Amino acid sequence: MQPSAIAHFEAGRRKPSFDNVRALAKALKVTADYLLGTKTTTTAFRDEEKLSAKDRNFIQNIIDTMIGDKK
């Protein structure tokens, strides 16, 4: 992502797309909720918090693969 795009987001001149929020969150190792300033986190599905980080990453990789196959 271009630094100028991030500067626009920070200054409020533009709003990032969902994909950009997700990419930034992944790069910064925070949740998208954190970047968006929400007080509560959301989960993709029930009981997600019961999974290990390794299992969540595994599932996220499956989702990323499925999305990539659709493009």
PDB file with SEQRES, HELIX, SHEET and CRYST1 records, atoms N, CA, C and O in Angstrom:
SEQRES   1 A   71  MET GLN PRO SER ALA ILE ALA HIS PHE GLU ALA GLY ARG          
SEQRES   2 A   71  ARG LYS PRO SER PHE ASP ASN VAL ARG ALA LEU ALA LYS          
SEQRES   3 A   71  ALA LEU LYS VAL THR ALA ASP TYR LEU LEU GLY THR LYS          
SEQRES   4 A   71  THR THR THR THR ALA PHE ARG ASP GLU GLU LYS LEU SER          
SEQRES   5 A   71  ALA LYS ASP ARG ASN PHE ILE GLN ASN ILE ILE ASP THR          
SEQRES   6 A   71  MET ILE GLY ASP LYS LYS                                      
HELIX    1 AA1 PRO A    3  ALA A   11  1                                   9    
HELIX    2 AA2 PHE A   18  LEU A   28  1                                  11    
HELIX    3 AA3 ALA A   32  LEU A   36  1                                   5    
HELIX    4 AA4 GLU A   48  LYS A   50  5                                   3    
HELIX    5 AA5 ALA A   53  LYS A   70  1                                  18    
CRYST1    1.000    1.000    1.000  90.00  90.00  90.00 P 1           1          
ATOM      1  N   MET A   1       0.846  -1.174   0.000  1.00  0.00           N  
ATOM      2  CA  MET A   1       0.000   0.000   0.000  1.00  0.00           C  
ATOM      3  C   MET A   1       0.891   1.236   0.000  1.00  0.00           C  
ATOM      4  O   MET A   1       1.906   1.293   0.693  1.00  0.00           O  
ATOM      5  N   GLN A   2       0.497   2.195  -0.773  1.00  0.00           N  
ATOM      6  CA  GLN A   2       1.274   3.421  -0.901  1.00  0.00           C  
ATOM      7  C   GLN A   2       1.172   4.269   0.371  1.00  0.00           C  
ATOM      8  O   GLN A   2       0.096   4.373   0.961  1.00  0.00           O  
ATOM      9  N   PRO A   3       2.293   4.878   0.799  1.00  0.00           N  
ATOM     10  CA  PRO A   3       2.246   5.758   1.968  1.00  0.00           C  
ATOM     11  C   PRO A   3       1.258   6.915   1.804  1.00  0.00           C  
ATOM     12  O   PRO A   3       0.658   7.366   2.780  1.00  0.00           O  
ATOM     13  N   SER A   4       1.092   7.388   0.581  1.00  0.00           N  
ATOM     14  CA  SER A   4       0.151   8.493   0.360  1.00  0.00           C  
ATOM     15  C   SER A   4      -1.283   8.053   0.647  1.00  0.00           C  
ATOM     16  O   SER A   4      -2.091   8.844   1.135  1.00  0.00           O  
ATOM     17  N   ALA A   5      -1.604   6.785   0.342  1.00  0.00           N  
ATOM     18  CA  ALA A   5      -2.951   6.280   0.630  1.00  0.00           C  
ATOM     19  C   ALA A   5      -3.185   6.256   2.143  1.00  0.00           C  
ATOM     20  O   ALA A   5      -4.251   6.644   2.621  1.00  0.00           O  
ATOM     21  N   ILE A   6      -2.191   5.804   2.880  1.00  0.00           N  
ATOM     22  CA  ILE A   6      -2.313   5.766   4.342  1.00  0.00           C  
ATOM     23  C   ILE A   6      -2.467   7.179   4.893  1.00  0.00           C  
ATOM     24  O   ILE A   6      -3.246   7.404   5.819  1.00  0.00           O  
ATOM     25  N   ALA A   7      -1.728   8.127   4.329  1.00  0.00           N  
ATOM     26  CA  ALA A   7      -1.839   9.523   4.761  1.00  0.00           C  
ATOM     27  C   ALA A   7      -3.255  10.048   4.544  1.00  0.00           C  
ATOM     28  O   ALA A   7      -3.780  10.782   5.381  1.00  0.00           O  
ATOM     29  N   HIS A   8      -3.876   9.676   3.421  1.00  0.00           N  
ATOM     30  CA  HIS A   8      -5.260  10.086   3.154  1.00  0.00           C  
ATOM     31  C   HIS A   8      -6.217   9.483   4.182  1.00  0.00           C  
ATOM     32  O   HIS A   8      -7.137  10.154   4.649  1.00  0.00           O  
ATOM     33  N   PHE A   9      -5.997   8.215   4.533  1.00  0.00           N  
ATOM     34  CA  PHE A   9      -6.847   7.565   5.532  1.00  0.00           C  
ATOM     35  C   PHE A   9      -6.711   8.268   6.881  1.00  0.00           C  
ATOM     36  O   PHE A   9      -7.702   8.561   7.549  1.00  0.00           O  
ATOM     37  N   GLU A  10      -5.472   8.527   7.261  1.00  0.00           N  
ATOM     38  CA  GLU A  10      -5.215   9.158   8.554  1.00  0.00           C  
ATOM     39  C   GLU A  10      -5.787  10.560   8.638  1.00  0.00           C  
ATOM     40  O   GLU A  10      -6.260  10.979   9.695  1.00  0.00           O  
ATOM     41  N   ALA A  11      -5.747  11.291   7.525  1.00  0.00           N  
ATOM     42  CA  ALA A  11      -6.247  12.668   7.513  1.00  0.00           C  
ATOM     43  C   ALA A  11      -7.767  12.730   7.325  1.00  0.00           C  
ATOM     44  O   ALA A  11      -8.366  13.800   7.429  1.00  0.00           O  
ATOM     45  N   GLY A  12      -8.385  11.578   7.047  1.00  0.00           N  
ATOM     46  CA  GLY A  12      -9.829  11.553   6.861  1.00  0.00           C  
ATOM     47  C   GLY A  12     -10.285  12.016   5.495  1.00  0.00           C  
ATOM     48  O   GLY A  12     -11.472  12.268   5.293  1.00  0.00           O  
ATOM     49  N   ARG A  13      -9.367  12.132   4.556  1.00  0.00           N  
ATOM     50  CA  ARG A  13      -9.737  12.556   3.207  1.00  0.00           C  
ATOM     51  C   ARG A  13     -10.336  11.417   2.397  1.00  0.00           C  
ATOM     52  O   ARG A  13     -11.113  11.650   1.471  1.00  0.00           O  
ATOM     53  N   ARG A  14      -9.976  10.195   2.741  1.00  0.00           N  
ATOM     54  CA  ARG A  14     -10.514   9.008   2.078  1.00  0.00           C  
ATOM     55  C   ARG A  14     -10.773   7.935   3.118  1.00  0.00           C  
ATOM     56  O   ARG A  14     -10.202   7.944   4.208  1.00  0.00           O  
ATOM     57  N   LYS A  15     -11.642   7.019   2.756  1.00  0.00           N  
ATOM     58  CA  LYS A  15     -11.912   5.883   3.633  1.00  0.00           C  
ATOM     59  C   LYS A  15     -11.322   4.630   2.977  1.00  0.00           C  
ATOM     60  O   LYS A  15     -11.481   4.420   1.774  1.00  0.00           O  
ATOM     61  N   PRO A  16     -10.653   3.813   3.762  1.00  0.00           N  
ATOM     62  CA  PRO A  16     -10.066   2.599   3.182  1.00  0.00           C  
ATOM     63  C   PRO A  16     -11.139   1.570   2.844  1.00  0.00           C  
ATOM     64  O   PRO A  16     -12.182   1.494   3.495  1.00  0.00           O  
ATOM     65  N   SER A  17     -10.859   0.792   1.822  1.00  0.00           N  
ATOM     66  CA  SER A  17     -11.750  -0.316   1.486  1.00  0.00           C  
ATOM     67  C   SER A  17     -11.613  -1.407   2.544  1.00  0.00           C  
ATOM     68  O   SER A  17     -10.685  -1.380   3.352  1.00  0.00           O  
ATOM     69  N   PHE A  18     -12.521  -2.351   2.537  1.00  0.00           N  
ATOM     70  CA  PHE A  18     -12.441  -3.466   3.470  1.00  0.00           C  
ATOM     71  C   PHE A  18     -11.110  -4.203   3.298  1.00  0.00           C  
ATOM     72  O   PHE A  18     -10.462  -4.569   4.278  1.00  0.00           O  
ATOM     73  N   ASP A  19     -10.716  -4.414   2.048  1.00  0.00           N  
ATOM     74  CA  ASP A  19      -9.451  -5.111   1.791  1.00  0.00           C  
ATOM     75  C   ASP A  19      -8.258  -4.337   2.349  1.00  0.00           C  
ATOM     76  O   ASP A  19      -7.319  -4.936   2.873  1.00  0.00           O  
ATOM     77  N   ASN A  20      -8.292  -3.012   2.237  1.00  0.00           N  
ATOM     78  CA  ASN A  20      -7.193  -2.202   2.781  1.00  0.00           C  
ATOM     79  C   ASN A  20      -7.158  -2.258   4.307  1.00  0.00           C  
ATOM     80  O   ASN A  20      -6.082  -2.338   4.900  1.00  0.00           O  
ATOM     81  N   VAL A  21      -8.323  -2.217   4.942  1.00  0.00           N  
ATOM     82  CA  VAL A  21      -8.379  -2.317   6.405  1.00  0.00           C  
ATOM     83  C   VAL A  21      -7.804  -3.664   6.833  1.00  0.00           C  
ATOM     84  O   VAL A  21      -7.010  -3.750   7.770  1.00  0.00           O  
ATOM     85  N   ARG A  22      -8.212  -4.690   6.141  1.00  0.00           N  
ATOM     86  CA  ARG A  22      -7.736  -6.035   6.470  1.00  0.00           C  
ATOM     87  C   ARG A  22      -6.228  -6.149   6.271  1.00  0.00           C  
ATOM     88  O   ARG A  22      -5.537  -6.735   7.104  1.00  0.00           O  
ATOM     89  N   ALA A  23      -5.712  -5.597   5.176  1.00  0.00           N  
ATOM     90  CA  ALA A  23      -4.271  -5.649   4.904  1.00  0.00           C  
ATOM     91  C   ALA A  23      -3.489  -4.871   5.959  1.00  0.00           C  
ATOM     92  O   ALA A  23      -2.447  -5.330   6.427  1.00  0.00           O  
ATOM     93  N   LEU A  24      -3.989  -3.702   6.330  1.00  0.00           N  
ATOM     94  CA  LEU A  24      -3.323  -2.907   7.359  1.00  0.00           C  
ATOM     95  C   LEU A  24      -3.336  -3.627   8.704  1.00  0.00           C  
ATOM     96  O   LEU A  24      -2.326  -3.658   9.407  1.00  0.00           O  
ATOM     97  N   ALA A  25      -4.467  -4.196   9.054  1.00  0.00           N  
ATOM     98  CA  ALA A  25      -4.581  -4.919  10.328  1.00  0.00           C  
ATOM     99  C   ALA A  25      -3.607  -6.094  10.359  1.00  0.00           C  
ATOM    100  O   ALA A  25      -2.948  -6.342  11.369  1.00  0.00           O  
ATOM    101  N   LYS A  26      -3.528  -6.801   9.255  1.00  0.00           N  
ATOM    102  CA  LYS A  26      -2.622  -7.950   9.181  1.00  0.00           C  
ATOM    103  C   LYS A  26      -1.170  -7.494   9.296  1.00  0.00           C  
ATOM    104  O   LYS A  26      -0.382  -8.106  10.017  1.00  0.00           O  
ATOM    105  N   ALA A  27      -0.816  -6.429   8.592  1.00  0.00           N  
ATOM    106  CA  ALA A  27       0.562  -5.917   8.618  1.00  0.00           C  
ATOM    107  C   ALA A  27       0.944  -5.396  10.004  1.00  0.00           C  
ATOM    108  O   ALA A  27       2.085  -5.550  10.439  1.00  0.00           O  
ATOM    109  N   LEU A  28      -0.010  -4.784  10.685  1.00  0.00           N  
ATOM    110  CA  LEU A  28       0.252  -4.217  12.008  1.00  0.00           C  
ATOM    111  C   LEU A  28       0.000  -5.208  13.145  1.00  0.00           C  
ATOM    112  O   LEU A  28       0.259  -4.915  14.312  1.00  0.00           O  
ATOM    113  N   LYS A  29      -0.510  -6.389  12.778  1.00  0.00           N  
ATOM    114  CA  LYS A  29      -0.811  -7.448  13.756  1.00  0.00           C  
ATOM    115  C   LYS A  29      -1.799  -6.973  14.823  1.00  0.00           C  
ATOM    116  O   LYS A  29      -1.620  -7.202  16.019  1.00  0.00           O  
ATOM    117  N   VAL A  30      -2.847  -6.302  14.340  1.00  0.00           N  
ATOM    118  CA  VAL A  30      -3.958  -5.880  15.193  1.00  0.00           C  
ATOM    119  C   VAL A  30      -5.248  -6.294  14.494  1.00  0.00           C  
ATOM    120  O   VAL A  30      -5.219  -6.739  13.347  1.00  0.00           O  
ATOM    121  N   THR A  31      -6.366  -6.150  15.175  1.00  0.00           N  
ATOM    122  CA  THR A  31      -7.649  -6.471  14.549  1.00  0.00           C  
ATOM    123  C   THR A  31      -8.147  -5.276  13.736  1.00  0.00           C  
ATOM    124  O   THR A  31      -7.768  -4.130  13.976  1.00  0.00           O  
ATOM    125  N   ALA A  32      -8.998  -5.580  12.779  1.00  0.00           N  
ATOM    126  CA  ALA A  32      -9.636  -4.508  12.013  1.00  0.00           C  
ATOM    127  C   ALA A  32     -10.486  -3.653  12.941  1.00  0.00           C  
ATOM    128  O   ALA A  32     -10.589  -2.440  12.757  1.00  0.00           O  
ATOM    129  N   ASP A  33     -11.094  -4.286  13.937  1.00  0.00           N  
ATOM    130  CA  ASP A  33     -11.887  -3.540  14.913  1.00  0.00           C  
ATOM    131  C   ASP A  33     -11.038  -2.481  15.609  1.00  0.00           C  
ATOM    132  O   ASP A  33     -11.488  -1.356  15.825  1.00  0.00           O  
ATOM    133  N   TYR A  34      -9.823  -2.848  15.951  1.00  0.00           N  
ATOM    134  CA  TYR A  34      -8.918  -1.901  16.614  1.00  0.00           C  
ATOM    135  C   TYR A  34      -8.638  -0.714  15.692  1.00  0.00           C  
ATOM    136  O   TYR A  34      -8.689   0.437  16.124  1.00  0.00           O  
ATOM    137  N   LEU A  35      -8.346  -0.997  14.430  1.00  0.00           N  
ATOM    138  CA  LEU A  35      -8.066   0.094  13.486  1.00  0.00           C  
ATOM    139  C   LEU A  35      -9.266   1.012  13.295  1.00  0.00           C  
ATOM    140  O   LEU A  35      -9.119   2.220  13.107  1.00  0.00           O  
ATOM    141  N   LEU A  36     -10.444   0.425  13.344  1.00  0.00           N  
ATOM    142  CA  LEU A  36     -11.664   1.207  13.139  1.00  0.00           C  
ATOM    143  C   LEU A  36     -12.143   1.892  14.406  1.00  0.00           C  
ATOM    144  O   LEU A  36     -13.100   2.666  14.380  1.00  0.00           O  
ATOM    145  N   GLY A  37     -11.468   1.602  15.523  1.00  0.00           N  
ATOM    146  CA  GLY A  37     -11.773   2.291  16.763  1.00  0.00           C  
ATOM    147  C   GLY A  37     -12.981   1.762  17.504  1.00  0.00           C  
ATOM    148  O   GLY A  37     -13.553   2.471  18.332  1.00  0.00           O  
ATOM    149  N   THR A  38     -13.380   0.544  17.231  1.00  0.00           N  
ATOM    150  CA  THR A  38     -14.521  -0.008  17.948  1.00  0.00           C  
ATOM    151  C   THR A  38     -14.073  -0.549  19.295  1.00  0.00           C  
ATOM    152  O   THR A  38     -12.930  -0.975  19.459  1.00  0.00           O  
ATOM    153  N   LYS A  39     -14.974  -0.528  20.242  1.00  0.00           N  
ATOM    154  CA  LYS A  39     -14.659  -0.976  21.603  1.00  0.00           C  
ATOM    155  C   LYS A  39     -14.738  -2.486  21.750  1.00  0.00           C  
ATOM    156  O   LYS A  39     -14.059  -3.071  22.594  1.00  0.00           O  
ATOM    157  N   THR A  40     -15.568  -3.113  20.928  1.00  0.00           N  
ATOM    158  CA  THR A  40     -15.728  -4.562  21.021  1.00  0.00           C  
ATOM    159  C   THR A  40     -15.217  -5.207  19.743  1.00  0.00           C  
ATOM    160  O   THR A  40     -15.263  -4.607  18.669  1.00  0.00           O  
ATOM    161  N   THR A  41     -14.739  -6.412  19.869  1.00  0.00           N  
ATOM    162  CA  THR A  41     -14.285  -7.135  18.689  1.00  0.00           C  
ATOM    163  C   THR A  41     -15.401  -8.034  18.191  1.00  0.00           C  
ATOM    164  O   THR A  41     -16.271  -8.463  18.950  1.00  0.00           O  
ATOM    165  N   THR A  42     -15.353  -8.300  16.921  1.00  0.00           N  
ATOM    166  CA  THR A  42     -16.315  -9.210  16.333  1.00  0.00           C  
ATOM    167  C   THR A  42     -15.589 -10.481  15.926  1.00  0.00           C  
ATOM    168  O   THR A  42     -14.375 -10.481  15.722  1.00  0.00           O  
ATOM    169  N   THR A  43     -16.320 -11.523  15.814  1.00  0.00           N  
ATOM    170  CA  THR A  43     -15.726 -12.786  15.390  1.00  0.00           C  
ATOM    171  C   THR A  43     -16.398 -13.239  14.113  1.00  0.00           C  
ATOM    172  O   THR A  43     -17.517 -12.829  13.802  1.00  0.00           O  
ATOM    173  N   ALA A  44     -15.710 -14.083  13.382  1.00  0.00           N  
ATOM    174  CA  ALA A  44     -16.258 -14.574  12.126  1.00  0.00           C  
ATOM    175  C   ALA A  44     -17.355 -15.604  12.370  1.00  0.00           C  
ATOM    176  O   ALA A  44     -18.266 -15.753  11.556  1.00  0.00           O  
ATOM    177  N   PHE A  45     -17.267 -16.305  13.477  1.00  0.00           N  
ATOM    178  CA  PHE A  45     -18.250 -17.325  13.781  1.00  0.00           C  
ATOM    179  C   PHE A  45     -18.267 -17.599  15.277  1.00  0.00           C  
ATOM    180  O   PHE A  45     -17.342 -17.233  16.002  1.00  0.00           O  
ATOM    181  N   ARG A  46     -19.330 -18.245  15.723  1.00  0.00           N  
ATOM    182  CA  ARG A  46     -19.466 -18.561  17.141  1.00  0.00           C  
ATOM    183  C   ARG A  46     -18.274 -19.349  17.656  1.00  0.00           C  
ATOM    184  O   ARG A  46     -17.722 -20.193  16.950  1.00  0.00           O  
ATOM    185  N   ASP A  47     -17.889 -19.073  18.865  1.00  0.00           N  
ATOM    186  CA  ASP A  47     -16.840 -19.810  19.581  1.00  0.00           C  
ATOM    187  C   ASP A  47     -15.449 -19.681  18.964  1.00  0.00           C  
ATOM    188  O   ASP A  47     -14.559 -20.476  19.265  1.00  0.00           O  
ATOM    189  N   GLU A  48     -15.265 -18.695  18.113  1.00  0.00           N  
ATOM    190  CA  GLU A  48     -13.944 -18.488  17.504  1.00  0.00           C  
ATOM    191  C   GLU A  48     -12.870 -18.292  18.566  1.00  0.00           C  
ATOM    192  O   GLU A  48     -11.736 -18.742  18.402  1.00  0.00           O  
ATOM    193  N   GLU A  49     -13.233 -17.617  19.660  1.00  0.00           N  
ATOM    194  CA  GLU A  49     -12.249 -17.324  20.699  1.00  0.00           C  
ATOM    195  C   GLU A  49     -11.735 -18.580  21.396  1.00  0.00           C  
ATOM    196  O   GLU A  49     -10.721 -18.538  22.092  1.00  0.00           O  
ATOM    197  N   LYS A  50     -12.438 -19.698  21.208  1.00  0.00           N  
ATOM    198  CA  LYS A  50     -12.009 -20.954  21.819  1.00  0.00           C  
ATOM    199  C   LYS A  50     -10.909 -21.653  21.016  1.00  0.00           C  
ATOM    200  O   LYS A  50     -10.300 -22.609  21.498  1.00  0.00           O  
ATOM    201  N   LEU A  51     -10.657 -21.182  19.806  1.00  0.00           N  
ATOM    202  CA  LEU A  51      -9.631 -21.781  18.957  1.00  0.00           C  
ATOM    203  C   LEU A  51      -8.260 -21.209  19.286  1.00  0.00           C  
ATOM    204  O   LEU A  51      -8.140 -20.078  19.757  1.00  0.00           O  
ATOM    205  N   SER A  52      -7.252 -21.992  19.034  1.00  0.00           N  
ATOM    206  CA  SER A  52      -5.883 -21.497  19.204  1.00  0.00           C  
ATOM    207  C   SER A  52      -5.567 -20.544  18.058  1.00  0.00           C  
ATOM    208  O   SER A  52      -6.247 -20.546  17.032  1.00  0.00           O  
ATOM    209  N   ALA A  53      -4.542 -19.739  18.238  1.00  0.00           N  
ATOM    210  CA  ALA A  53      -4.104 -18.820  17.179  1.00  0.00           C  
ATOM    211  C   ALA A  53      -3.729 -19.606  15.924  1.00  0.00           C  
ATOM    212  O   ALA A  53      -4.007 -19.179  14.804  1.00  0.00           O  
ATOM    213  N   LYS A  54      -3.100 -20.748  16.126  1.00  0.00           N  
ATOM    214  CA  LYS A  54      -2.708 -21.594  14.991  1.00  0.00           C  
ATOM    215  C   LYS A  54      -3.938 -22.042  14.209  1.00  0.00           C  
ATOM    216  O   LYS A  54      -3.938 -22.002  12.978  1.00  0.00           O  
ATOM    217  N   ASP A  55      -4.982 -22.467  14.908  1.00  0.00           N  
ATOM    218  CA  ASP A  55      -6.209 -22.902  14.241  1.00  0.00           C  
ATOM    219  C   ASP A  55      -6.901 -21.743  13.527  1.00  0.00           C  
ATOM    220  O   ASP A  55      -7.407 -21.911  12.417  1.00  0.00           O  
ATOM    221  N   ARG A  56      -6.927 -20.564  14.161  1.00  0.00           N  
ATOM    222  CA  ARG A  56      -7.538 -19.385  13.512  1.00  0.00           C  
ATOM    223  C   ARG A  56      -6.780 -19.025  12.245  1.00  0.00           C  
ATOM    224  O   ARG A  56      -7.389 -18.708  11.224  1.00  0.00           O  
ATOM    225  N   ASN A  57      -5.453 -19.072  12.305  1.00  0.00           N  
ATOM    226  CA  ASN A  57      -4.650 -18.777  11.109  1.00  0.00           C  
ATOM    227  C   ASN A  57      -4.903 -19.800  10.014  1.00  0.00           C  
ATOM    228  O   ASN A  57      -4.973 -19.444   8.837  1.00  0.00           O  
ATOM    229  N   PHE A  58      -5.039 -21.057  10.385  1.00  0.00           N  
ATOM    230  CA  PHE A  58      -5.319 -22.115   9.418  1.00  0.00           C  
ATOM    231  C   PHE A  58      -6.641 -21.842   8.711  1.00  0.00           C  
ATOM    232  O   PHE A  58      -6.732 -21.928   7.486  1.00  0.00           O  
ATOM    233  N   ILE A  59      -7.664 -21.514   9.496  1.00  0.00           N  
ATOM    234  CA  ILE A  59      -8.977 -21.222   8.919  1.00  0.00           C  
ATOM    235  C   ILE A  59      -8.913 -19.976   8.042  1.00  0.00           C  
ATOM    236  O   ILE A  59      -9.517 -19.943   6.969  1.00  0.00           O  
ATOM    237  N   GLN A  60      -8.184 -18.947   8.489  1.00  0.00           N  
ATOM    238  CA  GLN A  60      -8.060 -17.728   7.683  1.00  0.00           C  
ATOM    239  C   GLN A  60      -7.391 -18.030   6.355  1.00  0.00           C  
ATOM    240  O   GLN A  60      -7.771 -17.467   5.329  1.00  0.00           O  
ATOM    241  N   ASN A  61      -6.398 -18.912   6.360  1.00  0.00           N  
ATOM    242  CA  ASN A  61      -5.741 -19.293   5.103  1.00  0.00           C  
ATOM    243  C   ASN A  61      -6.709 -20.001   4.167  1.00  0.00           C  
ATOM    244  O   ASN A  61      -6.662 -19.796   2.954  1.00  0.00           O  
ATOM    245  N   ILE A  62      -7.581 -20.828   4.715  1.00  0.00           N  
ATOM    246  CA  ILE A  62      -8.599 -21.480   3.882  1.00  0.00           C  
ATOM    247  C   ILE A  62      -9.524 -20.434   3.263  1.00  0.00           C  
ATOM    248  O   ILE A  62      -9.834 -20.491   2.073  1.00  0.00           O  
ATOM    249  N   ILE A  63      -9.958 -19.483   4.079  1.00  0.00           N  
ATOM    250  CA  ILE A  63     -10.836 -18.415   3.584  1.00  0.00           C  
ATOM    251  C   ILE A  63     -10.125 -17.602   2.502  1.00  0.00           C  
ATOM    252  O   ILE A  63     -10.713 -17.312   1.460  1.00  0.00           O  
ATOM    253  N   ASP A  64      -8.870 -17.236   2.742  1.00  0.00           N  
ATOM    254  CA  ASP A  64      -8.109 -16.482   1.744  1.00  0.00           C  
ATOM    255  C   ASP A  64      -7.988 -17.246   0.440  1.00  0.00           C  
ATOM    256  O   ASP A  64      -8.102 -16.659  -0.636  1.00  0.00           O  
ATOM    257  N   THR A  65      -7.758 -18.547   0.523  1.00  0.00           N  
ATOM    258  CA  THR A  65      -7.653 -19.382  -0.670  1.00  0.00           C  
ATOM    259  C   THR A  65      -8.978 -19.409  -1.423  1.00  0.00           C  
ATOM    260  O   THR A  65      -9.008 -19.285  -2.647  1.00  0.00           O  
ATOM    261  N   MET A  66     -10.069 -19.570  -0.685  1.00  0.00           N  
ATOM    262  CA  MET A  66     -11.389 -19.606  -1.327  1.00  0.00           C  
ATOM    263  C   MET A  66     -11.713 -18.275  -2.002  1.00  0.00           C  
ATOM    264  O   MET A  66     -12.273 -18.258  -3.098  1.00  0.00           O  
ATOM    265  N   ILE A  67     -11.373 -17.187  -1.374  1.00  0.00           N  
ATOM    266  CA  ILE A  67     -11.614 -15.871  -1.965  1.00  0.00           C  
ATOM    267  C   ILE A  67     -10.755 -15.698  -3.210  1.00  0.00           C  
ATOM    268  O   ILE A  67     -11.222 -15.193  -4.231  1.00  0.00           O  
ATOM    269  N   GLY A  68      -9.508 -16.117  -3.119  1.00  0.00           N  
ATOM    270  CA  GLY A  68      -8.598 -16.024  -4.272  1.00  0.00           C  
ATOM    271  C   GLY A  68      -9.081 -16.846  -5.433  1.00  0.00           C  
ATOM    272  O   GLY A  68      -8.910 -16.434  -6.580  1.00  0.00           O  
ATOM    273  N   ASP A  69      -9.676 -17.990  -5.187  1.00  0.00           N  
ATOM    274  CA  ASP A  69     -10.206 -18.840  -6.252  1.00  0.00           C  
ATOM    275  C   ASP A  69     -11.378 -18.202  -6.967  1.00  0.00           C  
ATOM    276  O   ASP A  69     -11.638 -18.503  -8.132  1.00  0.00           O  
ATOM    277  N   LYS A  70     -12.090 -17.318  -6.275  1.00  0.00           N  
ATOM    278  CA  LYS A  70     -13.269 -16.672  -6.855  1.00  0.00           C  
ATOM    279  C   LYS A  70     -12.913 -15.470  -7.721  1.00  0.00           C  
ATOM    280  O   LYS A  70     -13.730 -15.014  -8.521  1.00  0.00           O  
ATOM    281  N   LYS A  71     -11.691 -14.953  -7.565  1.00  0.00           N  
ATOM    282  CA  LYS A  71     -11.291 -13.750  -8.320  1.00  0.00           C  
ATOM    283  C   LYS A  71     -10.841 -14.091  -9.712  1.00  0.00           C  
ATOM    284  O   LYS A  71     -10.473 -13.200 -10.478  1.00  0.00           O  
TER     285      LYS A  71                                                      
END                                                                             
